[in-house]
Amino acid sequence: MRFGELIPLVGALLNFTLSLFVLFQNPRAVVSRVYFVLGMGLATWNFGTFWMFRVHTAADALFWARFLQFGVILIPFTLFHVSFLVAQIRIPPKVLWVAYIGHALLFLSNFTGFFIAGVRNVGYAWYSIAGTGFWIFVGVFSLMWVSVAVLLWHRRTLPPRGKRRITPLIVAQAAIALFGCNDALPILGIYYYPYSDAQIYPFGSMAAIFYGVIVGYSVLQYQLLDVHVTLNRSTAKAVRVLFIFFTGLCSLLVFWLINREEFTFYSFFAGLATLMIGAVCASLLFPRLFGETSELVERHILGDTFEYQDQVRKFVETITWYSDLTALFNDLHELLTRVIHLDSYSLILRNETNLLYELTRAHPAQAPRSLPELRPQSAVFRYFESSTAEFLPLNEEDAYSSGRILREQARAELGSLPARFCFPLSSEGEIFGLLLVGNKTTEQFTSNDVNLLVSLVNNLSLIVNQIRLRTQVQQAMELDLLGKMSRGMAHDLNNLLTPVWTLLQLSTENGTNEPLDDELLPVALRNVATMRA
C-alpha cells in the first residue's frame, strides 16, 4: 500500500465513525440526522477515492468512480443544510423537498454515463471524466461557499463565547470547500494548476480528515450539533491522544507528499509510532512534568473542557467579555441546563426603578414576575449579611451549615421556589439578586460543585452590576440629551408663536370689523404652517 492511499482511508474511517457517534448521541435532533448524511457522504467519497488509488483496470475504476460520486452528490447541500441548522435559520420545507428530490435524480443519473462519462489514469490514480450531469452539478458546488457565508453571518450575531465555538467549524468548512473544488478540477479535464507544471493532487481527502477532526473537537468541547457529552478524565486523555495522533498523521502525509523518495514503509510507521508514544506520555504527564503554565497552554491548544467543571471554569474566565445582559443570561441558561445539568434554577434580580425583586429567568421557563415576599429586610438577605455565607442550603438534609432561626426563616421565604441551594448576587456588600439552583439530573452535588457555583456567582455578580450601571449611565445621558432637545424645541416654538399671539391680541383689542394687519397676517399663517409641519 502506498502512503498516499492512507489519506482517503483515514478520512473515510474518521468521518464514518464521527457521523455514527453524532447520530447515536441525539438521534431525534434534525441537525444530528442531517450531519449523519453529510458524514456518510464524506466517508463514501473518501473510501471511493482510496480505491481509485488501488485498482488497475478501467472497469474497476469506473465502478469506484461512480461509488465515490454518490458521496460527492450528498456533500454540498447537506453541508449547506447543516450550516443553516447551526445558524438556526429555517429553510422552507418545500425548498428542502425540491432539493432532496433533485439530489435523488442525480443519484439515479450516476448509474449511467450522464453523470460520469468514463475514467482516466493520470499516473498515481484514476480520475472520473465528467458527463453532462456533472457539469450541471458544478453549480451546486457553490452551496459549499454559501454555507461558509451563512456561518460567518451568524457568527457576527453571537456573543464572544459563541463566536469561539463556531470559528473552528467555519475554518473546517472553508477548507473542505476549497480542496473539494481542487479535487473536481481533474474531473473537468484540468490536470495541472494554472500557470505551472505542478500536477493537481486530491488534497480534498486530507481536508475531509481535517474537517472530521475539527467537528469532533467542537462536538466534545462545545456541544456542537446539539450533542452533549460528559467524559471522565481517562476518556478525555484518550480523546486528546487521538487528536494528537490524527494531527501528526496528517503532518507526516504532507511531508511524504513533499519528498516521497526519502520515506520508506518502516520510517513512516516508525515516526507514527514514536508520535503515539510521545502523545501518551504528554497526555499523562503534562501537568506534572511541565507545571501549571503548560497545563494552561494545553487547555488552550487541546480544549481540556471535556468535564463540565472545566467548562464552568472557562465560562467564568470569559464572563467579563459580555456587554449585554440578554446574551449573558442566554449563555448562563445553557451552562446551567446543558453543562451542569440542573433540573431547575431561578434568577432573581432587583428592579432598579421600583426596588422590587423580580423573577428574571427560570428553568423550567416561567414568565417574569415580581416577588412581593422578598424585601430588603427579608430574612434571606439578613442571613447573608449577618453570616457572610457564600450560599444557603435549602434542604434539611444538607449539612453545610448549622441550624439557625434566621436560616429557617429564609428557607420559608423561598419555599415557593423549588431549589437546593441559594447563592447571593452582591456588589460592595449590597445584595441585588439571588440565584437558586435545583438538583443535578446526572449525579449528586459534591463540594467541588458548590465551590464552582460560588465562583460562578461571584463573577456573575460583578459583570451584571457593571452592565446595569453602564445602562443607567447611558439612560441618564439620553435623558440629559432629551432635556436639552426639549428646551431648544420650546424656545423655537415660542419664537413661532409670538407673531400669532400678537395678531390675536391686536384683533381682540381692535373690536371692529377692520381688516387685520397686512404685514403680520402672512407671518402668523406661515408660522402656524411651520408648527403643524
C-alpha positions as CSV (number, residue, x, y, z in Angstrom):
1,M,0.0,0.0,0.0
2,R,1.3,3.4,-1.0
3,F,1.3,6.1,1.7
4,G,-0.9,8.4,-0.4
5,E,-3.7,5.8,-0.1
6,L,-3.8,6.2,3.6
7,I,-5.1,9.8,3.3
8,P,-8.6,8.9,2.0
9,L,-8.8,5.7,4.0
10,V,-8.2,7.6,7.3
11,G,-10.7,10.2,6.2
12,A,-13.3,7.6,5.4
13,L,-12.9,5.8,8.8
14,L,-12.8,9.1,10.8
15,N,-16.0,10.6,9.2
16,F,-17.8,7.3,9.3
17,T,-17.1,6.9,13.0
18,L,-18.0,10.5,13.8
19,S,-21.2,10.5,11.9
20,L,-22.4,7.4,13.8
21,F,-21.3,9.0,17.1
22,V,-23.3,12.2,16.4
23,L,-26.4,10.3,15.3
24,F,-26.4,7.9,18.3
25,Q,-25.9,10.7,20.8
26,N,-29.0,12.6,19.7
27,P,-31.0,10.7,17.0
28,R,-34.1,12.9,17.4
29,A,-32.4,16.1,16.6
30,V,-32.7,17.2,12.9
31,V,-29.1,18.5,12.9
32,S,-27.8,15.1,14.0
33,R,-29.6,13.3,11.2
34,V,-28.5,15.8,8.6
35,Y,-24.9,15.6,9.8
36,F,-25.1,11.8,9.7
37,V,-26.0,12.1,6.0
38,L,-23.1,14.6,5.4
39,G,-20.7,12.4,7.3
40,M,-21.7,9.3,5.3
41,G,-21.2,11.4,2.1
42,L,-17.7,12.3,3.2
43,A,-16.9,8.7,4.1
44,T,-18.2,7.4,0.8
45,W,-16.2,10.0,-1.1
46,N,-13.0,9.2,0.8
47,F,-13.5,5.4,0.6
48,G,-14.1,5.6,-3.2
49,T,-11.0,7.8,-3.6
50,F,-9.0,5.2,-1.7
51,W,-9.9,2.5,-4.2
52,M,-9.2,4.8,-7.1
53,F,-5.6,4.6,-6.0
54,R,-5.7,0.8,-5.7
55,V,-7.5,-0.5,-8.8
56,H,-5.7,-1.4,-12.0
57,T,-8.4,-1.8,-14.7
58,A,-10.7,0.8,-16.2
59,A,-13.8,-1.3,-15.4
60,D,-13.0,-1.4,-11.7
61,A,-12.0,2.2,-11.7
62,L,-15.4,3.2,-13.3
63,F,-17.2,1.2,-10.5
64,W,-15.4,3.1,-7.7
65,A,-15.6,6.4,-9.6
66,R,-19.4,6.1,-9.5
67,F,-19.3,4.9,-6.0
68,L,-17.5,7.9,-4.7
69,Q,-19.7,10.3,-6.7
70,F,-22.7,9.1,-4.6
71,G,-20.9,10.7,-1.6
72,V,-19.9,13.8,-3.7
73,I,-23.5,14.4,-4.6
74,L,-24.6,14.5,-1.0
75,I,-21.9,16.8,0.3
76,P,-22.7,20.4,-1.0
77,F,-26.4,20.5,0.0
78,T,-26.1,18.6,3.3
79,L,-23.2,21.0,4.3
80,F,-25.5,23.8,3.3
81,H,-28.3,22.4,5.4
82,V,-26.1,21.8,8.5
83,S,-24.9,25.4,8.3
84,F,-28.5,26.7,8.3
85,L,-29.4,24.4,11.2
86,V,-26.4,25.6,13.2
87,A,-27.2,29.2,12.4
88,Q,-30.8,28.5,13.4
89,I,-32.2,29.7,10.1
90,R,-35.3,27.9,8.9
91,I,-35.3,26.6,5.3
92,P,-38.9,26.3,3.9
93,P,-40.0,22.6,3.7
94,K,-40.8,22.9,0.1
95,V,-37.3,24.0,-0.7
96,L,-35.9,21.0,1.2
97,W,-38.2,18.6,-0.7
98,V,-37.2,20.1,-4.1
99,A,-33.5,20.0,-3.2
100,Y,-33.5,16.4,-2.0
101,I,-35.7,15.2,-4.9
102,G,-33.2,16.9,-7.2
103,H,-30.3,15.0,-5.5
104,A,-32.3,11.7,-5.8
105,L,-32.4,12.3,-9.6
106,L,-28.7,13.0,-9.6
107,F,-28.3,9.7,-7.7
108,L,-30.2,7.8,-10.5
109,S,-28.2,9.5,-13.2
110,N,-25.0,8.4,-11.6
111,F,-25.8,4.8,-12.7
112,T,-25.5,5.9,-16.3
113,G,-22.9,7.8,-18.4
114,F,-24.9,11.0,-18.0
115,F,-23.1,11.9,-14.8
116,I,-19.7,10.2,-15.2
117,A,-18.8,9.5,-18.8
118,G,-15.7,7.4,-18.0
119,V,-12.3,7.3,-16.2
120,R,-8.8,8.2,-17.0
121,N,-5.5,7.1,-15.4
122,V,-3.2,10.1,-14.5
123,G,-0.3,8.0,-13.2
124,Y,-0.7,7.9,-9.5
125,A,-4.5,7.2,-9.5
126,W,-7.6,7.0,-11.7
127,Y,-9.9,10.0,-12.2
128,S,-13.5,10.4,-13.3
129,I,-14.4,12.1,-16.6
130,A,-17.3,14.5,-16.2
131,G,-20.5,13.8,-18.1
132,T,-23.3,16.3,-18.8
133,G,-24.8,15.8,-15.4
134,F,-21.6,16.5,-13.6
135,W,-21.3,19.9,-15.4
136,I,-24.8,20.7,-14.2
137,F,-23.8,19.6,-10.7
138,V,-20.9,22.1,-10.7
139,G,-23.4,24.8,-9.9
140,V,-24.4,23.0,-6.8
141,F,-20.8,23.3,-5.5
142,S,-21.4,27.0,-4.9
143,L,-23.6,25.9,-1.9
144,M,-20.5,25.0,0.0
145,W,-19.3,28.6,-0.1
146,V,-22.8,29.8,0.7
147,S,-22.7,27.6,3.8
148,V,-19.4,29.3,4.9
149,A,-21.0,32.7,4.3
150,V,-24.0,31.7,6.4
151,L,-21.9,30.7,9.4
152,L,-19.8,34.0,9.1
153,W,-23.0,36.0,9.1
154,H,-24.3,34.0,12.1
155,R,-21.0,34.5,13.9
156,R,-21.5,38.3,13.8
157,T,-24.6,38.0,15.9
158,L,-23.1,35.7,18.6
159,P,-21.6,36.7,22.0
160,P,-17.8,36.2,22.5
161,R,-18.3,32.6,23.8
162,G,-20.5,31.7,20.8
163,K,-18.0,33.1,18.3
164,R,-15.2,31.0,19.8
165,R,-17.5,27.9,19.4
166,I,-18.3,28.4,15.7
167,T,-14.9,29.6,14.4
168,P,-13.3,26.1,14.1
169,L,-16.3,24.9,12.1
170,I,-16.1,27.9,9.7
171,V,-12.4,27.2,9.1
172,A,-13.1,23.5,8.5
173,Q,-15.9,24.1,6.1
174,A,-13.9,26.7,4.2
175,A,-11.0,24.1,3.9
176,I,-13.3,21.4,2.6
177,A,-14.9,23.8,0.1
178,L,-11.6,24.9,-1.2
179,F,-10.0,21.5,-1.5
180,G,-13.2,19.9,-2.7
181,C,-13.1,22.3,-5.7
182,N,-9.4,21.3,-6.1
183,D,-10.4,17.6,-6.4
184,A,-13.1,18.5,-9.0
185,L,-10.6,20.1,-11.4
186,P,-9.2,16.9,-12.9
187,I,-12.8,15.5,-13.4
188,L,-13.5,18.6,-15.5
189,G,-10.3,18.0,-17.5
190,I,-7.9,20.3,-15.7
191,Y,-4.9,18.3,-14.6
192,Y,-2.3,21.0,-13.8
193,Y,-2.5,24.0,-11.6
194,P,-2.8,27.3,-13.6
195,Y,0.5,28.8,-14.8
196,S,2.5,25.9,-13.5
197,D,3.6,22.4,-14.3
198,A,2.5,21.0,-11.0
199,Q,0.1,18.2,-11.3
200,I,-3.2,18.5,-9.3
201,Y,-3.3,16.2,-6.3
202,P,-6.5,15.1,-4.5
203,F,-6.0,17.1,-1.3
204,G,-9.7,17.1,-0.6
205,S,-9.4,13.8,1.3
206,M,-6.9,15.5,3.7
207,A,-9.4,18.4,4.1
208,A,-12.0,15.8,5.0
209,I,-9.8,14.5,7.8
210,F,-9.2,18.0,9.0
211,Y,-13.0,18.6,8.9
212,G,-13.7,15.4,10.9
213,V,-11.1,16.3,13.5
214,I,-12.4,19.9,13.9
215,V,-16.0,18.7,14.1
216,G,-15.1,16.0,16.6
217,Y,-13.2,18.5,18.6
218,S,-16.1,21.0,18.6
219,V,-18.7,18.3,19.4
220,L,-16.7,17.3,22.5
221,Q,-15.6,20.7,23.6
222,Y,-18.5,23.0,22.7
223,Q,-21.5,20.6,22.3
224,L,-21.7,21.5,18.7
225,L,-24.6,19.9,16.7
226,D,-26.6,19.7,19.9
227,V,-24.5,16.8,21.2
228,H,-23.9,16.9,24.9
229,V,-21.1,14.6,26.2
230,T,-19.6,14.3,29.6
231,L,-16.4,12.3,29.7
232,N,-14.3,11.3,32.7
233,R,-10.6,12.2,32.9
234,S,-9.4,8.9,31.4
235,T,-11.6,9.1,28.4
236,A,-10.7,12.8,28.0
237,K,-7.0,11.8,27.9
238,A,-7.7,9.1,25.3
239,V,-9.5,11.6,23.1
240,R,-6.6,14.0,23.5
241,V,-4.2,11.3,22.3
242,L,-6.3,10.6,19.3
243,F,-6.4,14.3,18.5
244,I,-2.6,14.4,18.5
245,F,-2.4,11.2,16.5
246,F,-4.6,12.4,13.7
247,T,-2.8,15.8,13.6
248,G,0.6,14.0,13.5
249,L,-0.7,11.6,10.8
250,C,-1.7,14.5,8.6
251,S,1.6,16.2,9.1
252,L,3.5,13.0,8.1
253,L,1.4,12.6,5.0
254,V,2.2,16.2,4.0
255,F,5.9,15.6,4.4
256,W,5.6,12.4,2.4
257,L,3.9,14.3,-0.4
258,I,6.8,16.8,-0.5
259,N,9.6,14.2,-0.7
260,R,8.3,10.7,-1.3
261,E,11.7,9.1,-2.1
262,E,13.0,9.8,1.4
263,F,10.2,7.9,3.1
264,T,10.1,4.1,3.4
265,F,7.3,2.0,4.9
266,Y,9.4,1.5,8.0
267,S,10.3,5.1,8.5
268,F,6.8,6.3,8.1
269,F,5.2,4.0,10.6
270,A,8.2,4.3,13.0
271,G,7.6,8.0,13.0
272,L,3.9,7.5,13.6
273,A,4.6,5.0,16.5
274,T,7.1,7.5,18.0
275,L,4.4,10.2,17.8
276,M,1.9,8.0,19.6
277,I,4.3,7.1,22.4
278,G,5.1,10.8,22.8
279,A,1.4,11.7,22.8
280,V,0.6,9.1,25.5
281,C,3.4,10.4,27.7
282,A,2.4,14.0,27.1
283,S,-1.3,13.3,27.9
284,L,-0.4,11.5,31.2
285,L,2.4,13.8,32.4
286,F,1.6,17.2,31.1
287,P,0.6,18.8,34.4
288,R,3.3,17.0,36.5
289,L,6.1,17.3,34.0
290,F,5.7,20.9,32.9
291,G,3.8,22.5,35.7
292,E,0.7,24.8,35.7
293,T,1.8,27.1,32.9
294,S,1.9,24.4,30.3
295,E,-1.3,22.9,31.6
296,L,-2.9,26.2,30.8
297,V,-1.3,26.1,27.3
298,E,-2.5,22.5,26.9
299,R,-6.1,23.6,27.7
300,H,-5.9,26.4,25.1
301,I,-4.5,24.1,22.4
302,L,-6.4,20.9,23.0
303,G,-9.5,22.2,24.7
304,D,-9.4,20.4,28.0
305,T,-13.0,21.1,28.7
306,F,-14.5,17.6,28.4
307,E,-15.5,17.6,32.1
308,Y,-18.3,20.0,32.9
309,Q,-16.2,21.5,35.7
310,D,-13.7,22.7,33.1
311,Q,-16.5,24.2,31.0
312,V,-17.7,26.2,34.0
313,R,-14.2,27.5,34.7
314,K,-13.9,28.6,31.1
315,F,-17.2,30.4,31.2
316,V,-16.1,32.2,34.4
317,E,-12.9,33.2,32.6
318,T,-14.8,34.7,29.6
319,I,-17.7,36.3,31.6
320,T,-16.1,39.7,31.6
321,W,-16.4,39.9,27.8
322,Y,-20.2,40.3,28.0
323,S,-21.8,43.7,27.5
324,D,-25.4,42.7,27.1
325,L,-27.5,41.0,29.8
326,T,-29.7,39.1,27.4
327,A,-26.7,37.4,25.8
328,L,-25.1,36.7,29.2
329,F,-28.3,35.2,30.6
330,N,-28.8,33.0,27.4
331,D,-25.3,31.5,27.8
332,L,-25.8,31.1,31.6
333,H,-29.0,29.2,30.9
334,E,-27.1,26.9,28.5
335,L,-24.4,26.4,31.1
336,L,-26.7,25.6,33.9
337,T,-29.1,23.3,32.0
338,R,-26.8,21.6,29.4
339,V,-23.4,21.5,31.1
340,I,-24.2,21.3,34.8
341,H,-27.5,19.5,34.0
342,L,-29.6,21.3,36.6
343,D,-33.3,20.3,36.7
344,S,-34.3,23.8,37.7
345,Y,-33.0,27.2,38.6
346,S,-34.3,30.7,39.3
347,L,-32.5,34.0,38.8
348,I,-33.9,36.9,40.9
349,L,-32.8,40.5,40.4
350,R,-33.8,43.8,42.0
351,N,-35.6,46.2,39.7
352,E,-33.7,49.5,40.0
353,T,-36.8,51.6,39.2
354,N,-39.2,50.4,41.9
355,L,-36.6,48.5,44.0
356,L,-38.8,45.3,44.0
357,Y,-37.3,41.9,43.5
358,E,-38.4,40.1,40.3
359,L,-38.0,36.6,38.8
360,T,-35.9,37.4,35.8
361,R,-35.1,33.9,34.4
362,A,-36.1,30.4,35.3
363,H,-35.9,26.8,34.2
364,P,-38.4,25.3,33.6
365,A,-39.4,28.5,31.8
366,Q,-41.7,31.0,33.7
367,A,-43.0,34.4,32.9
368,P,-41.1,37.2,34.7
369,R,-43.0,38.3,37.8
370,S,-42.5,40.3,40.9
371,L,-41.8,38.6,44.3
372,P,-43.5,40.8,46.9
373,E,-42.4,38.4,49.7
374,L,-38.8,39.5,49.1
375,R,-37.9,42.9,50.5
376,P,-34.5,44.5,51.5
377,Q,-35.2,43.5,55.1
378,S,-36.3,39.9,54.3
379,A,-34.7,37.1,56.3
380,V,-32.8,35.7,53.3
381,F,-30.9,39.0,52.8
382,R,-30.3,39.4,56.6
383,Y,-29.0,35.9,56.7
384,F,-26.3,36.6,54.1
385,E,-25.4,40.0,55.6
386,S,-25.1,38.7,59.1
387,S,-23.3,35.4,58.4
388,T,-21.3,36.4,55.3
389,A,-22.1,32.9,54.0
390,E,-21.5,32.2,50.3
391,F,-24.6,30.1,49.9
392,L,-27.7,28.9,51.7
393,P,-28.7,25.2,51.7
394,L,-32.4,24.9,51.4
395,N,-32.9,21.2,52.3
396,E,-32.8,19.9,55.9
397,E,-30.5,17.0,55.0
398,D,-27.8,19.4,53.8
399,A,-25.0,19.7,56.4
400,Y,-23.2,22.7,55.0
401,S,-24.2,25.0,57.8
402,S,-25.5,24.8,61.4
403,G,-29.2,25.3,62.2
404,R,-30.3,28.9,62.9
405,I,-33.6,30.6,63.3
406,L,-32.7,33.2,60.6
407,R,-31.8,30.4,58.2
408,E,-35.2,28.7,58.8
409,Q,-37.0,32.0,58.1
410,A,-35.0,32.5,54.9
411,R,-35.9,28.9,53.8
412,A,-39.6,29.7,54.4
413,E,-39.4,32.8,52.3
414,L,-38.0,30.9,49.4
415,G,-40.4,28.0,49.8
416,S,-42.4,28.9,46.7
417,L,-39.3,28.4,44.5
418,P,-38.1,24.8,44.3
419,A,-34.3,24.8,44.8
420,R,-31.4,23.0,46.5
421,F,-29.1,26.0,47.1
422,C,-29.4,29.8,47.2
423,F,-26.5,32.0,46.1
424,P,-26.4,35.8,46.7
425,L,-25.6,38.3,43.9
426,S,-24.0,41.2,45.6
427,S,-21.9,44.3,44.9
428,E,-19.9,46.1,47.6
429,G,-21.8,44.3,50.3
430,E,-25.2,45.1,48.9
431,I,-27.3,42.1,47.7
432,F,-29.2,42.9,44.5
433,G,-30.2,39.4,43.5
434,L,-30.3,35.7,44.1
435,L,-29.5,32.5,42.1
436,L,-31.5,29.5,43.2
437,V,-30.4,26.1,41.8
438,G,-32.1,22.8,41.9
439,N,-30.7,19.3,41.8
440,K,-28.5,17.8,39.1
441,T,-30.1,15.3,36.8
442,T,-26.9,13.3,36.3
443,E,-25.5,12.8,39.8
444,Q,-25.4,14.2,43.3
445,F,-23.9,17.6,44.2
446,T,-20.3,17.5,45.5
447,S,-18.4,20.1,47.5
448,N,-16.4,20.8,44.3
449,D,-19.7,21.5,42.5
450,V,-20.7,24.0,45.2
451,N,-17.3,25.8,45.0
452,L,-17.7,26.1,41.3
453,L,-21.1,27.6,41.6
454,V,-19.8,30.1,44.3
455,S,-17.1,31.2,41.9
456,L,-19.6,31.5,39.0
457,V,-22.0,33.6,41.1
458,N,-19.2,35.9,42.4
459,N,-18.1,36.7,38.8
460,L,-21.7,36.9,37.6
461,S,-22.5,39.5,40.3
462,L,-19.6,41.6,39.1
463,I,-20.5,41.6,35.5
464,V,-24.3,42.0,36.0
465,N,-23.7,45.0,38.2
466,Q,-21.3,46.6,35.7
467,I,-23.7,46.1,32.8
468,R,-26.6,47.6,34.8
469,L,-24.5,50.6,35.9
470,R,-23.4,51.1,32.4
471,T,-27.1,51.0,31.3
472,Q,-28.1,53.5,33.9
473,V,-25.3,55.9,32.8
474,Q,-26.5,55.6,29.2
475,Q,-30.1,56.3,30.2
476,A,-29.0,59.3,32.3
477,M,-27.1,60.7,29.3
478,E,-30.1,60.1,27.0
479,L,-32.4,61.9,29.4
480,D,-30.0,64.8,29.6
481,L,-29.8,65.0,25.8
482,L,-33.6,64.8,25.7
483,G,-33.9,67.7,28.1
484,K,-31.6,69.8,26.0
485,M,-33.6,69.0,22.9
486,S,-36.8,69.8,24.7
487,R,-35.5,73.2,25.8
488,G,-34.4,74.0,22.3
489,M,-37.7,73.0,20.8
490,A,-39.6,75.1,23.4
491,H,-37.5,78.1,22.5
492,D,-38.1,77.7,18.8
493,L,-41.9,77.1,19.3
494,N,-42.1,80.2,21.4
495,N,-40.5,82.3,18.6
496,L,-43.0,80.9,16.1
497,L,-46.0,81.5,18.5
498,T,-45.1,85.2,19.2
499,P,-46.5,86.6,15.9
500,V,-49.6,84.5,16.2
501,W,-50.1,85.7,19.8
502,T,-49.5,89.3,18.8
503,L,-52.0,89.1,16.0
504,L,-54.7,87.6,18.2
505,Q,-54.1,90.3,20.8
506,L,-54.4,93.1,18.2
507,S,-57.6,91.6,16.8
508,T,-59.1,91.4,20.2
509,E,-58.2,95.0,21.2
510,N,-59.5,96.3,17.8
511,G,-63.0,95.0,18.4
512,T,-64.1,96.3,14.9
513,N,-64.5,94.7,11.5
514,E,-61.5,96.5,10.2
515,P,-59.0,94.3,8.3
516,L,-56.1,92.9,10.2
517,D,-52.5,94.0,9.8
518,D,-51.5,93.0,6.2
519,E,-47.8,92.5,7.3
520,L,-48.5,90.5,10.5
521,L,-51.1,88.1,9.0
522,P,-48.8,86.3,6.4
523,V,-46.1,85.9,9.1
524,A,-48.6,84.3,11.5
525,L,-50.0,82.0,8.8
526,R,-46.5,80.9,7.8
527,N,-45.5,80.2,11.5
528,V,-48.7,78.1,12.1
529,A,-47.9,76.1,9.0
530,T,-44.4,75.5,10.3
531,M,-45.6,74.3,13.7
532,R,-48.1,72.0,12.0
533,A,-45.3,70.5,9.9
